[in-house]
Amino acid sequence: MIQNRILNVSGMKCGGCEANVIGKLSPIKGVISVTAEFKADKVTLEFDDKLTDLDSLTKVITIAGFTVI
Ligand SMILES: [Cu+2]
């Protein structure tokens, strides 16, 4: 099933951080779309929960150095 989730992510300070988050998440199998807005501390994810899950995606964001609230 396709899931749409909006995550509150702190630590993104600029467009480079947005690009970092998008670059880490978008190649993951099952991820359909990712947007990141540092000004809103927001990451929007669309993914297929048969192929990935929110926990794994959250972990990737954390490993990249950001905090999922
Ligand atoms: Cu930055």
N, CA, C, O and the ligand as a Tripos MOL2 file, in Angstrom:
@<TRIPOS>MOLECULE
protein
  277   275    70     0     0
PROTEIN
NO_CHARGES

@<TRIPOS>ATOM
      1 N           0.8340   -1.1930    0.0000 N.3       1 MET1
      2 CA          0.0000    0.0000    0.0000 C.3       1 MET1
      3 C           0.8760    1.2540    0.0000 C.2       1 MET1
      4 O           1.9260    1.2950    0.6420 O.2       1 MET1
      5 N           0.4340    2.2540   -0.7180 N.am      2 ILE2
      6 CA          1.1930    3.5010   -0.7730 C.3       2 ILE2
      7 C           0.8700    4.3460    0.4620 C.2       2 ILE2
      8 O          -0.2900    4.5930    0.7900 O.2       2 ILE2
      9 N           1.9260    4.7730    1.1230 N.am      3 GLN3
     10 CA          1.7750    5.5980    2.3210 C.3       3 GLN3
     11 C           2.2720    7.0100    2.0360 C.2       3 GLN3
     12 O           3.2780    7.1970    1.3530 O.2       3 GLN3
     13 N           1.5690    7.9860    2.5580 N.am      4 ASN4
     14 CA          2.0220    9.3760    2.5110 C.3       4 ASN4
     15 C           2.2410    9.8430    3.9330 C.2       4 ASN4
     16 O           1.3250    9.8070    4.7550 O.2       4 ASN4
     17 N           3.4530   10.2810    4.2230 N.am      5 ARG5
     18 CA          3.7570   10.7110    5.5900 C.3       5 ARG5
     19 C           4.4890   12.0510    5.5870 C.2       5 ARG5
     20 O           5.3580   12.3050    4.7540 O.2       5 ARG5
     21 N           4.1210   12.8790    6.5230 N.am      6 ILE6
     22 CA          4.8470   14.1340    6.7240 C.3       6 ILE6
     23 C           5.5880   14.0210    8.0500 C.2       6 ILE6
     24 O           4.9700   13.8250    9.0960 O.2       6 ILE6
     25 N           6.9030   14.1440    8.0070 N.am      7 LEU7
     26 CA          7.7220   14.0390    9.2120 C.3       7 LEU7
     27 C           8.2230   15.4110    9.6210 C.2       7 LEU7
     28 O           8.5580   16.2420    8.7770 O.2       7 LEU7
     29 N           8.2700   15.6350   10.9170 N.am      8 ASN8
     30 CA          8.9300   16.8270   11.4460 C.3       8 ASN8
     31 C          10.3860   16.4800   11.6650 C.2       8 ASN8
     32 O          10.7120   15.5950   12.4560 O.2       8 ASN8
     33 N          11.2620   17.1800   10.9600 N.am      9 VAL9
     34 CA         12.6920   16.8820   11.0170 C.3       9 VAL9
     35 C          13.4450   18.1550   11.3690 C.2       9 VAL9
     36 O          13.3530   19.1590   10.6640 O.2       9 VAL9
     37 N          14.1860   18.1040   12.4620 N.am     10 SER10
     38 CA         14.9530   19.2900   12.8180 C.3      10 SER10
     39 C          16.4140   19.0890   12.4370 C.2      10 SER10
     40 O          16.8970   17.9630   12.3190 O.2      10 SER10
     41 N          17.1000   20.2060   12.2480 N.am     11 GLY11
     42 CA         18.5230   20.1580   11.9300 C.3      11 GLY11
     43 C          18.8440   20.5670   10.5010 C.2      11 GLY11
     44 O          20.0070   20.7910   10.1650 O.2      11 GLY11
     45 N          17.8150   20.6670    9.6490 N.am     12 MET12
     46 CA         18.0670   21.1140    8.2790 C.3      12 MET12
     47 C          18.1820   22.6410    8.2850 C.2      12 MET12
     48 O          17.2830   23.3420    8.7490 O.2      12 MET12
     49 N          19.3050   23.1420    7.7600 N.am     13 LYS13
     50 CA         19.5860   24.5840    7.8520 C.3      13 LYS13
     51 C          19.5820   25.3000    6.5080 C.2      13 LYS13
     52 O          19.5470   26.5290    6.4530 O.2      13 LYS13
     53 N          19.6180   24.5310    5.4280 N.am     14 CYS14
     54 CA         19.7220   25.1790    4.1160 C.3      14 CYS14
     55 C          19.3040   24.2160    3.0150 C.2      14 CYS14
     56 O          18.9350   23.0690    3.2690 O.2      14 CYS14
     57 N          19.3710   24.7080    1.8010 N.am     15 GLY15
     58 CA         19.0270   23.8740    0.6560 C.3      15 GLY15
     59 C          19.9310   22.6650    0.5130 C.2      15 GLY15
     60 O          19.5230   21.6320   -0.0190 O.2      15 GLY15
     61 N          21.1780   22.7980    0.9950 N.am     16 GLY16
     62 CA         22.1020   21.6700    0.9450 C.3      16 GLY16
     63 C          21.6390   20.5200    1.8280 C.2      16 GLY16
     64 O          21.7670   19.3480    1.4730 O.2      16 GLY16
     65 N          21.0970   20.8820    2.9880 N.am     17 CYS17
     66 CA         20.5590   19.8670    3.8940 C.3      17 CYS17
     67 C          19.3510   19.1790    3.2590 C.2      17 CYS17
     68 O          19.1970   17.9600    3.3430 O.2      17 CYS17
     69 N          18.5020   19.9780    2.6250 N.am     18 GLU18
     70 CA         17.3440   19.4050    1.9250 C.3      18 GLU18
     71 C          17.8160   18.4120    0.8720 C.2      18 GLU18
     72 O          17.2830   17.3070    0.7630 O.2      18 GLU18
     73 N          18.8250   18.8160    0.0960 N.am     19 ALA19
     74 CA         19.3450   17.9600   -0.9740 C.3      19 ALA19
     75 C          19.9560   16.6870   -0.3930 C.2      19 ALA19
     76 O          19.8340   15.6100   -0.9750 O.2      19 ALA19
     77 N          20.6110   16.8190    0.7530 N.am     20 ASN20
     78 CA         21.2040   15.6700    1.4340 C.3      20 ASN20
     79 C          20.1160   14.6520    1.8120 C.2      20 ASN20
     80 O          20.2400   13.4610    1.5270 O.2      20 ASN20
     81 N          19.0620   15.1370    2.4500 N.am     21 VAL21
     82 CA         17.9660   14.2550    2.8650 C.3      21 VAL21
     83 C          17.3200   13.5950    1.6450 C.2      21 VAL21
     84 O          17.0800   12.3870    1.6300 O.2      21 VAL21
     85 N          17.0470   14.3950    0.6410 N.am     22 ILE22
     86 CA         16.3980   13.8660   -0.5630 C.3      22 ILE22
     87 C          17.3010   12.8370   -1.2460 C.2      22 ILE22
     88 O          16.8450   11.7870   -1.7000 O.2      22 ILE22
     89 N          18.6030   13.1700   -1.3050 N.am     23 GLY23
     90 CA         19.5650   12.2770   -1.9580 C.3      23 GLY23
     91 C          19.7250   10.9460   -1.2450 C.2      23 GLY23
     92 O          19.9800    9.9250   -1.8840 O.2      23 GLY23
     93 N          19.5760   10.9480    0.0840 N.am     24 LYS24
     94 CA         19.7070    9.7030    0.8500 C.3      24 LYS24
     95 C          18.4400    8.8510    0.7410 C.2      24 LYS24
     96 O          18.5120    7.6240    0.6870 O.2      24 LYS24
     97 N          17.2910    9.5080    0.7100 N.am     25 LEU25
     98 CA         16.0310    8.7630    0.7470 C.3      25 LEU25
     99 C          15.5560    8.2980   -0.6280 C.2      25 LEU25
    100 O          15.0270    7.1960   -0.7730 O.2      25 LEU25
    101 N          15.7510    9.1480   -1.6310 N.am     26 SER26
    102 CA         15.1130    8.8290   -2.9130 C.3      26 SER26
    103 C          15.6390    7.5550   -3.6010 C.2      26 SER26
    104 O          14.8850    6.9200   -4.3370 O.2      26 SER26
    105 N          16.9340    7.1510   -3.3800 N.am     27 PRO27
    106 CA         17.3560    5.9030   -4.0430 C.3      27 PRO27
    107 C          16.8430    4.6240   -3.3650 C.2      27 PRO27
    108 O          17.0030    3.5330   -3.9140 O.2      27 PRO27
    109 N          16.2350    4.7440   -2.1930 N.am     28 ILE28
    110 CA         15.7960    3.5550   -1.4580 C.3      28 ILE28
    111 C          14.6280    2.9140   -2.1750 C.2      28 ILE28
    112 O          13.6730    3.5750   -2.5840 O.2      28 ILE28
    113 N          14.7380    1.6010   -2.3150 N.am     29 LYS29
    114 CA         13.6850    0.8530   -2.9870 C.3      29 LYS29
    115 C          12.3540    1.0330   -2.2600 C.2      29 LYS29
    116 O          12.2750    0.8400   -1.0470 O.2      29 LYS29
    117 N          11.3350    1.3940   -2.9850 N.am     30 GLY30
    118 CA         10.0240    1.5950   -2.3900 C.3      30 GLY30
    119 C           9.6760    3.0520   -2.1850 C.2      30 GLY30
    120 O           8.5070    3.3980   -2.0140 O.2      30 GLY30
    121 N          10.6970    3.9200   -2.2010 N.am     31 VAL31
    122 CA         10.4290    5.3500   -2.0410 C.3      31 VAL31
    123 C           9.9690    5.9160   -3.3800 C.2      31 VAL31
    124 O          10.6650    5.7950   -4.3880 O.2      31 VAL31
    125 N           8.8100    6.5230   -3.3800 N.am     32 ILE32
    126 CA          8.2250    7.0360   -4.6160 C.3      32 ILE32
    127 C           8.5430    8.5170   -4.7740 C.2      32 ILE32
    128 O           8.9240    8.9600   -5.8580 O.2      32 ILE32
    129 N           8.3880    9.2790   -3.7040 N.am     33 SER33
    130 CA          8.7690   10.6860   -3.7780 C.3      33 SER33
    131 C           9.1800   11.2120   -2.4150 C.2      33 SER33
    132 O           8.7030   10.7470   -1.3800 O.2      33 SER33
    133 N          10.0680   12.1830   -2.4340 N.am     34 VAL34
    134 CA         10.5430   12.8310   -1.2110 C.3      34 VAL34
    135 C          10.6200   14.3270   -1.4730 C.2      34 VAL34
    136 O          11.1430   14.7590   -2.5000 O.2      34 VAL34
    137 N          10.1010   15.1060   -0.5490 N.am     35 THR35
    138 CA         10.3940   16.5290   -0.5820 C.3      35 THR35
    139 C          10.8680   16.9260    0.8140 C.2      35 THR35
    140 O          10.4760   16.3220    1.8120 O.2      35 THR35
    141 N          11.7130   17.9460    0.8650 N.am     36 ALA36
    142 CA         12.2200   18.4330    2.1460 C.3      36 ALA36
    143 C          12.1530   19.9490    2.1370 C.2      36 ALA36
    144 O          12.5190   20.5970    1.1570 O.2      36 ALA36
    145 N          11.6790   20.5030    3.2470 N.am     37 GLU37
    146 CA         11.5970   21.9670    3.3900 C.3      37 GLU37
    147 C          12.2450   22.3450    4.7040 C.2      37 GLU37
    148 O          11.6550   22.1780    5.7710 O.2      37 GLU37
    149 N          13.4730   22.8610    4.6210 N.am     38 PHE38
    150 CA         14.1880   23.1900    5.8630 C.3      38 PHE38
    151 C          13.5010   24.2890    6.6580 C.2      38 PHE38
    152 O          13.5400   24.2870    7.8880 O.2      38 PHE38
    153 N          12.8660   25.2350    5.9540 N.am     39 LYS39
    154 CA         12.2040   26.3500    6.6560 C.3      39 LYS39
    155 C          11.0200   25.8740    7.4890 C.2      39 LYS39
    156 O          10.6460   26.5100    8.4740 O.2      39 LYS39
    157 N          10.4390   24.7570    7.0860 N.am     40 ALA40
    158 CA          9.2830   24.2160    7.8090 C.3      40 ALA40
    159 C           9.6630   23.0140    8.6690 C.2      40 ALA40
    160 O           8.7990   22.4280    9.3200 O.2      40 ALA40
    161 N          10.9470   22.6370    8.6820 N.am     41 ASP41
    162 CA         11.3810   21.4170    9.3800 C.3      41 ASP41
    163 C          10.5370   20.2090    8.9590 C.2      41 ASP41
    164 O          10.0820   19.4220    9.7890 O.2      41 ASP41
    165 N          10.3490   20.0930    7.6550 N.am     42 LYS42
    166 CA          9.3870   19.1120    7.1810 C.3      42 LYS42
    167 C           9.9630   18.2440    6.0640 C.2      42 LYS42
    168 O          10.6020   18.7400    5.1360 O.2      42 LYS42
    169 N           9.7240   16.9410    6.1730 N.am     43 VAL43
    170 CA         10.0630   16.0170    5.0920 C.3      43 VAL43
    171 C           8.7920   15.2550    4.7300 C.2      43 VAL43
    172 O           8.1550   14.6470    5.5910 O.2      43 VAL43
    173 N           8.4370   15.2940    3.4690 N.am     44 THR44
    174 CA          7.2440   14.6080    3.0010 C.3      44 THR44
    175 C           7.6640   13.3840    2.2030 C.2      44 THR44
    176 O           8.4670   13.4760    1.2750 O.2      44 THR44
    177 N           7.1170   12.2530    2.5740 N.am     45 LEU45
    178 CA          7.5060   10.9830    1.9790 C.3      45 LEU45
    179 C           6.3050   10.2660    1.3920 C.2      45 LEU45
    180 O           5.2290   10.2220    1.9890 O.2      45 LEU45
    181 N           6.5130    9.7120    0.2200 N.am     46 GLU46
    182 CA          5.5310    8.7990   -0.3500 C.3      46 GLU46
    183 C           6.2830    7.4980   -0.6000 C.2      46 GLU46
    184 O           7.3010    7.4890   -1.2920 O.2      46 GLU46
    185 N           5.7860    6.4040   -0.0410 N.am     47 PHE47
    186 CA          6.5030    5.1390   -0.2130 C.3      47 PHE47
    187 C           5.5360    3.9580   -0.2230 C.2      47 PHE47
    188 O           4.3980    4.0420    0.2390 O.2      47 PHE47
    189 N           6.0420    2.8570   -0.7710 N.am     48 ASP48
    190 CA          5.2850    1.6100   -0.8270 C.3      48 ASP48
    191 C           5.6750    0.7790    0.3890 C.2      48 ASP48
    192 O           6.8270    0.3660    0.5180 O.2      48 ASP48
    193 N           4.7220    0.5350    1.2760 N.am     49 ASP49
    194 CA          5.0650   -0.1540    2.5300 C.3      49 ASP49
    195 C           5.3130   -1.6510    2.3530 C.2      49 ASP49
    196 O           5.6250   -2.3420    3.3230 O.2      49 ASP49
    197 N           5.1800   -2.1570    1.1370 N.am     50 LYS50
    198 CA          5.5990   -3.5440    0.8740 C.3      50 LYS50
    199 C           7.1060   -3.6080    0.6860 C.2      50 LYS50
    200 O           7.7120   -4.6640    0.8670 O.2      50 LYS50
    201 N           7.7120   -2.4900    0.3260 N.am     51 LEU51
    202 CA          9.1340   -2.4670   -0.0270 C.3      51 LEU51
    203 C          10.0110   -1.7940    1.0240 C.2      51 LEU51
    204 O          11.2010   -2.0910    1.1350 O.2      51 LEU51
    205 N           9.4230   -0.8990    1.7830 N.am     52 THR52
    206 CA         10.1820   -0.2440    2.8470 C.3      52 THR52
    207 C           9.2020    0.1550    3.9430 C.2      52 THR52
    208 O           7.9950   -0.0380    3.7990 O.2      52 THR52
    209 N           9.7170    0.7080    5.0320 N.am     53 ASP53
    210 CA          8.8100    1.1320    6.1010 C.3      53 ASP53
    211 C           9.3240    2.4150    6.7410 C.2      53 ASP53
    212 O          10.4660    2.8290    6.5400 O.2      53 ASP53
    213 N           8.4490    3.0170    7.5060 N.am     54 LEU54
    214 CA          8.7600    4.3230    8.0810 C.3      54 LEU54
    215 C           9.9660    4.2590    9.0210 C.2      54 LEU54
    216 O          10.7560    5.2010    9.0860 O.2      54 LEU54
    217 N          10.1070    3.1400    9.7540 N.am     55 ASP55
    218 CA         11.2350    2.9990   10.6750 C.3      55 ASP55
    219 C          12.5620    3.0530    9.9350 C.2      55 ASP55
    220 O          13.4780    3.7540   10.3640 O.2      55 ASP55
    221 N          12.6790    2.3230    8.8310 N.am     56 SER56
    222 CA         13.9370    2.3320    8.0660 C.3      56 SER56
    223 C          14.2140    3.7080    7.5070 C.2      56 SER56
    224 O          15.3550    4.1690    7.5210 O.2      56 SER56
    225 N          13.1800    4.3690    7.0160 N.am     57 LEU57
    226 CA         13.3730    5.6860    6.4090 C.3      57 LEU57
    227 C          13.7600    6.7160    7.4690 C.2      57 LEU57
    228 O          14.5920    7.5910    7.2290 O.2      57 LEU57
    229 N          13.1490    6.5960    8.6300 N.am     58 THR58
    230 CA         13.4910    7.4820    9.7490 C.3      58 THR58
    231 C          14.9440    7.2930   10.1560 C.2      58 THR58
    232 O          15.6520    8.2560   10.4490 O.2      58 THR58
    233 N          15.3780    6.0280   10.1680 N.am     59 LYS59
    234 CA         16.7630    5.7130   10.5300 C.3      59 LYS59
    235 C          17.7490    6.3710    9.5570 C.2      59 LYS59
    236 O          18.7860    6.8890    9.9700 O.2      59 LYS59
    237 N          17.4180    6.3440    8.2820 N.am     60 VAL60
    238 CA         18.2850    6.9450    7.2650 C.3      60 VAL60
    239 C          18.4300    8.4530    7.5070 C.2      60 VAL60
    240 O          19.5160    9.0140    7.3640 O.2      60 VAL60
    241 N          17.3310    9.0880    7.8710 N.am     61 ILE61
    242 CA         17.3630   10.5290    8.1510 C.3      61 ILE61
    243 C          18.2500   10.7960    9.3750 C.2      61 ILE61
    244 O          19.0340   11.7440    9.3900 O.2      61 ILE61
    245 N          18.1140    9.9590   10.3810 N.am     62 THR62
    246 CA         18.9130   10.1030   11.6060 C.3      62 THR62
    247 C          20.4050    9.9030   11.3260 C.2      62 THR62
    248 O          21.2460   10.6610   11.8080 O.2      62 THR62
    249 N          20.7140    8.8780   10.5470 N.am     63 ILE63
    250 CA         22.1180    8.6040   10.2080 C.3      63 ILE63
    251 C          22.7040    9.7670    9.4070 C.2      63 ILE63
    252 O          23.8950   10.0580    9.5130 O.2      63 ILE63
    253 N          21.8750   10.4230    8.6130 N.am     64 ALA64
    254 CA         22.3400   11.5800    7.8470 C.3      64 ALA64
    255 C          22.6060   12.7900    8.7460 C.2      64 ALA64
    256 O          23.1650   13.7870    8.2870 O.2      64 ALA64
    257 N          22.2140   12.7140   10.0190 N.am     65 GLY65
    258 CA         22.5530   13.7650   10.9630 C.3      65 GLY65
    259 C          21.4180   14.6730   11.3790 C.2      65 GLY65
    260 O          21.6310   15.7190   11.9920 O.2      65 GLY65
    261 N          20.2090   14.2620   11.0370 N.am     66 PHE66
    262 CA         19.0420   15.0840   11.3770 C.3      66 PHE66
    263 C          18.1900   14.3670   12.4090 C.2      66 PHE66
    264 O          18.3350   13.1660   12.6330 O.2      66 PHE66
    265 N          17.3000   15.1260   13.0340 N.am     67 THR67
    266 CA         16.4900   14.5590   14.1110 C.3      67 THR67
    267 C          15.0360   14.5090   13.6930 C.2      67 THR67
    268 O          14.4410   15.5320   13.3530 O.2      67 THR67
    269 N          14.4670   13.3140   13.7200 N.am     68 VAL68
    270 CA         13.0480   13.1620   13.4390 C.3      68 VAL68
    271 C          12.3130   13.3020   14.7650 C.2      68 VAL68
    272 O          12.5500   12.5590   15.7180 O.2      68 VAL68
    273 N          11.4150   14.2780   14.7920 N.am     69 ILE69
    274 CA         10.7160   14.6120   16.0450 C.3      69 ILE69
    275 C           9.4520   13.7610   16.1760 C.2      69 ILE69
    276 O           8.7220   13.8870   17.1590 O.2      69 ILE69
    277 CU         22.4420   22.8230    5.1480 Cu       70 CU70
@<TRIPOS>BOND
     1     1     2 1
     2     2     3 1
     3     3     4 2
     4     3     5 am
     5     5     6 1
     6     6     7 1
     7     7     8 2
     8     7     9 am
     9     9    10 1
    10    10    11 1
    11    11    12 2
    12    11    13 am
    13    13    14 1
    14    14    15 1
    15    15    16 2
    16    15    17 am
    17    17    18 1
    18    18    19 1
    19    19    20 2
    20    19    21 am
    21    21    22 1
    22    22    23 1
    23    23    24 2
    24    23    25 am
    25    25    26 1
    26    26    27 1
    27    27    28 2
    28    27    29 am
    29    29    30 1
    30    30    31 1
    31    31    32 2
    32    31    33 am
    33    33    34 1
    34    34    35 1
    35    35    36 2
    36    35    37 am
    37    37    38 1
    38    38    39 1
    39    39    40 2
    40    39    41 am
    41    41    42 1
    42    42    43 1
    43    43    44 2
    44    43    45 am
    45    45    46 1
    46    46    47 1
    47    47    48 2
    48    47    49 am
    49    49    50 1
    50    50    51 1
    51    51    52 2
    52    51    53 am
    53    53    54 1
    54    54    55 1
    55    55    56 2
    56    55    57 am
    57    57    58 1
    58    58    59 1
    59    59    60 2
    60    59    61 am
    61    61    62 1
    62    62    63 1
    63    63    64 2
    64    63    65 am
    65    65    66 1
    66    66    67 1
    67    67    68 2
    68    67    69 am
    69    69    70 1
    70    70    71 1
    71    71    72 2
    72    71    73 am
    73    73    74 1
    74    74    75 1
    75    75    76 2
    76    75    77 am
    77    77    78 1
    78    78    79 1
    79    79    80 2
    80    79    81 am
    81    81    82 1
    82    82    83 1
    83    83    84 2
    84    83    85 am
    85    85    86 1
    86    86    87 1
    87    87    88 2
    88    87    89 am
    89    89    90 1
    90    90    91 1
    91    91    92 2
    92    91    93 am
    93    93    94 1
    94    94    95 1
    95    95    96 2
    96    95    97 am
    97    97    98 1
    98    98    99 1
    99    99   100 2
   100    99   101 am
   101   101   102 1
   102   102   103 1
   103   103   104 2
   104   103   105 am
   105   105   106 1
   106   106   107 1
   107   107   108 2
   108   107   109 am
   109   109   110 1
   110   110   111 1
   111   111   112 2
   112   111   113 am
   113   113   114 1
   114   114   115 1
   115   115   116 2
   116   115   117 am
   117   117   118 1
   118   118   119 1
   119   119   120 2
   120   119   121 am
   121   121   122 1
   122   122   123 1
   123   123   124 2
   124   123   125 am
   125   125   126 1
   126   126   127 1
   127   127   128 2
   128   127   129 am
   129   129   130 1
   130   130   131 1
   131   131   132 2
   132   131   133 am
   133   133   134 1
   134   134   135 1
   135   135   136 2
   136   135   137 am
   137   137   138 1
   138   138   139 1
   139   139   140 2
   140   139   141 am
   141   141   142 1
   142   142   143 1
   143   143   144 2
   144   143   145 am
   145   145   146 1
   146   146   147 1
   147   147   148 2
   148   147   149 am
   149   149   150 1
   150   150   151 1
   151   151   152 2
   152   151   153 am
   153   153   154 1
   154   154   155 1
   155   155   156 2
   156   155   157 am
   157   157   158 1
   158   158   159 1
   159   159   160 2
   160   159   161 am
   161   161   162 1
   162   162   163 1
   163   163   164 2
   164   163   165 am
   165   165   166 1
   166   166   167 1
   167   167   168 2
   168   167   169 am
   169   169   170 1
   170   170   171 1
   171   171   172 2
   172   171   173 am
   173   173   174 1
   174   174   175 1
   175   175   176 2
   176   175   177 am
   177   177   178 1
   178   178   179 1
   179   179   180 2
   180   179   181 am
   181   181   182 1
   182   182   183 1
   183   183   184 2
   184   183   185 am
   185   185   186 1
   186   186   187 1
   187   187   188 2
   188   187   189 am
   189   189   190 1
   190   190   191 1
   191   191   192 2
   192   191   193 am
   193   193   194 1
   194   194   195 1
   195   195   196 2
   196   195   197 am
   197   197   198 1
   198   198   199 1
   199   199   200 2
   200   199   201 am
   201   201   202 1
   202   202   203 1
   203   203   204 2
   204   203   205 am
   205   205   206 1
   206   206   207 1
   207   207   208 2
   208   207   209 am
   209   209   210 1
   210   210   211 1
   211   211   212 2
   212   211   213 am
   213   213   214 1
   214   214   215 1
   215   215   216 2
   216   215   217 am
   217   217   218 1
   218   218   219 1
   219   219   220 2
   220   219   221 am
   221   221   222 1
   222   222   223 1
   223   223   224 2
   224   223   225 am
   225   225   226 1
   226   226   227 1
   227   227   228 2
   228   227   229 am
   229   229   230 1
   230   230   231 1
   231   231   232 2
   232   231   233 am
   233   233   234 1
   234   234   235 1
   235   235   236 2
   236   235   237 am
   237   237   238 1
   238   238   239 1
   239   239   240 2
   240   239   241 am
   241   241   242 1
   242   242   243 1
   243   243   244 2
   244   243   245 am
   245   245   246 1
   246   246   247 1
   247   247   248 2
   248   247   249 am
   249   249   250 1
   250   250   251 1
   251   251   252 2
   252   251   253 am
   253   253   254 1
   254   254   255 1
   255   255   256 2
   256   255   257 am
   257   257   258 1
   258   258   259 1
   259   259   260 2
   260   259   261 am
   261   261   262 1
   262   262   263 1
   263   263   264 2
   264   263   265 am
   265   265   266 1
   266   266   267 1
   267   267   268 2
   268   267   269 am
   269   269   270 1
   270   270   271 1
   271   271   272 2
   272   271   273 am
   273   273   274 1
   274   274   275 1
   275   275   276 2
@<TRIPOS>SUBSTRUCTURE
     1 MET1         2 RESIDUE 1 A MET
     2 ILE2         6 RESIDUE 1 A ILE
     3 GLN3        10 RESIDUE 1 A GLN
     4 ASN4        14 RESIDUE 1 A ASN
     5 ARG5        18 RESIDUE 1 A ARG
     6 ILE6        22 RESIDUE 1 A ILE
     7 LEU7        26 RESIDUE 1 A LEU
     8 ASN8        30 RESIDUE 1 A ASN
     9 VAL9        34 RESIDUE 1 A VAL
    10 SER10       38 RESIDUE 1 A SER
    11 GLY11       42 RESIDUE 1 A GLY
    12 MET12       46 RESIDUE 1 A MET
    13 LYS13       50 RESIDUE 1 A LYS
    14 CYS14       54 RESIDUE 1 A CYS
    15 GLY15       58 RESIDUE 1 A GLY
    16 GLY16       62 RESIDUE 1 A GLY
    17 CYS17       66 RESIDUE 1 A CYS
    18 GLU18       70 RESIDUE 1 A GLU
    19 ALA19       74 RESIDUE 1 A ALA
    20 ASN20       78 RESIDUE 1 A ASN
    21 VAL21       82 RESIDUE 1 A VAL
    22 ILE22       86 RESIDUE 1 A ILE
    23 GLY23       90 RESIDUE 1 A GLY
    24 LYS24       94 RESIDUE 1 A LYS
    25 LEU25       98 RESIDUE 1 A LEU
    26 SER26      102 RESIDUE 1 A SER
    27 PRO27      106 RESIDUE 1 A PRO
    28 ILE28      110 RESIDUE 1 A ILE
    29 LYS29      114 RESIDUE 1 A LYS
    30 GLY30      118 RESIDUE 1 A GLY
    31 VAL31      122 RESIDUE 1 A VAL
    32 ILE32      126 RESIDUE 1 A ILE
    33 SER33      130 RESIDUE 1 A SER
    34 VAL34      134 RESIDUE 1 A VAL
    35 THR35      138 RESIDUE 1 A THR
    36 ALA36      142 RESIDUE 1 A ALA
    37 GLU37      146 RESIDUE 1 A GLU
    38 PHE38      150 RESIDUE 1 A PHE
    39 LYS39      154 RESIDUE 1 A LYS
    40 ALA40      158 RESIDUE 1 A ALA
    41 ASP41      162 RESIDUE 1 A ASP
    42 LYS42      166 RESIDUE 1 A LYS
    43 VAL43      170 RESIDUE 1 A VAL
    44 THR44      174 RESIDUE 1 A THR
    45 LEU45      178 RESIDUE 1 A LEU
    46 GLU46      182 RESIDUE 1 A GLU
    47 PHE47      186 RESIDUE 1 A PHE
    48 ASP48      190 RESIDUE 1 A ASP
    49 ASP49      194 RESIDUE 1 A ASP
    50 LYS50      198 RESIDUE 1 A LYS
    51 LEU51      202 RESIDUE 1 A LEU
    52 THR52      206 RESIDUE 1 A THR
    53 ASP53      210 RESIDUE 1 A ASP
    54 LEU54      214 RESIDUE 1 A LEU
    55 ASP55      218 RESIDUE 1 A ASP
    56 SER56      222 RESIDUE 1 A SER
    57 LEU57      226 RESIDUE 1 A LEU
    58 THR58      230 RESIDUE 1 A THR
    59 LYS59      234 RESIDUE 1 A LYS
    60 VAL60      238 RESIDUE 1 A VAL
    61 ILE61      242 RESIDUE 1 A ILE
    62 THR62      246 RESIDUE 1 A THR
    63 ILE63      250 RESIDUE 1 A ILE
    64 ALA64      254 RESIDUE 1 A ALA
    65 GLY65      258 RESIDUE 1 A GLY
    66 PHE66      262 RESIDUE 1 A PHE
    67 THR67      266 RESIDUE 1 A THR
    68 VAL68      270 RESIDUE 1 A VAL
    69 ILE69      274 RESIDUE 1 A ILE
    70 CU70       277 GROUP 0 **** ****
